[in-house]
Amino acid sequence: MRLLAGEEQPQAGSVDAAGTVGHLAQERDRRTGESLRGYLARRTGVGAAEEALEEASQSLAEVWVWPCSSTGRRTC
């Protein structure tokens, strides 16, 4: 594909493409020791969304008090 897209030259001979060819290289941004799950979470934004959800959950847990109770326990 890189030959057809003109990104590389053949070692011998020539390659003629009829039309326009593009080559979209895949990103390989893996980090040493990173799991596939970690890679996907980072690359898709799922990891950031999980962190934001956890932070929001913690914030809600800190301010929530059950009605009818000053201790935070449900006593109604």
C-alpha positions in Angstrom: 0.0 0.0 0.0 2.8 2.4 0.8 4.2 1.8 -2.7 0.9 2.5 -4.3 0.5 5.6 -2.2 3.9 6.9 -3.3 5.3 6.8 0.3 8.0 4.3 -0.6 10.0 3.4 -3.7 10.2 -0.2 -5.0 13.6 -1.9 -4.7 13.5 -2.7 -8.4 11.2 -1.8 -11.3 8.2 0.5 -11.0 4.7 0.6 -9.6 2.0 2.5 -11.5 -1.3 3.2 -9.8 -4.3 4.2 -11.9 -5.9 6.9 -9.9 -5.2 8.3 -6.4 -4.3 6.0 -3.6 -3.9 7.0 0.0 -2.4 5.1 2.9 -3.7 5.7 6.4 -1.1 4.2 8.8 -2.5 2.7 11.9 -1.4 4.2 15.2 0.7 2.1 17.3 0.9 4.0 20.5 1.4 1.1 23.0 3.4 1.8 26.1 5.7 -0.8 27.6 3.8 -3.0 30.1 0.4 -1.6 29.1 -2.4 -4.2 28.8 -4.7 -4.3 25.8 -7.5 -3.1 28.0 -5.4 -0.2 29.2 -4.5 0.7 25.7 -8.1 0.7 24.5 -9.3 2.6 27.5 -6.7 5.3 26.9 -7.1 5.5 23.1 -10.9 5.5 23.1 -11.4 7.9 26.0 -13.1 5.2 28.1 -10.4 5.5 30.8 -11.0 9.2 31.2 -14.8 8.7 31.3 -14.4 6.0 34.0 -12.2 8.4 36.1 -14.7 11.2 35.7 -17.6 8.9 36.7 -15.6 7.7 39.8 -14.9 11.3 40.8 -18.5 12.3 40.4 -19.6 9.2 42.4 -17.2 10.1 45.2 -18.4 13.7 45.3 -22.1 12.6 45.5 -21.2 10.1 48.3 -19.5 12.8 50.3 -22.4 15.2 50.3 -25.4 12.8 50.4 -27.2 12.5 53.7 -30.3 10.3 54.0 -33.5 12.3 54.7 -34.5 12.3 58.4 -30.9 11.7 59.5 -28.0 13.8 60.5 -25.6 10.8 60.7 -26.0 9.8 57.1 -27.7 6.5 58.0 -31.2 5.8 56.8 -33.3 5.9 60.0 -36.7 7.1 58.6 
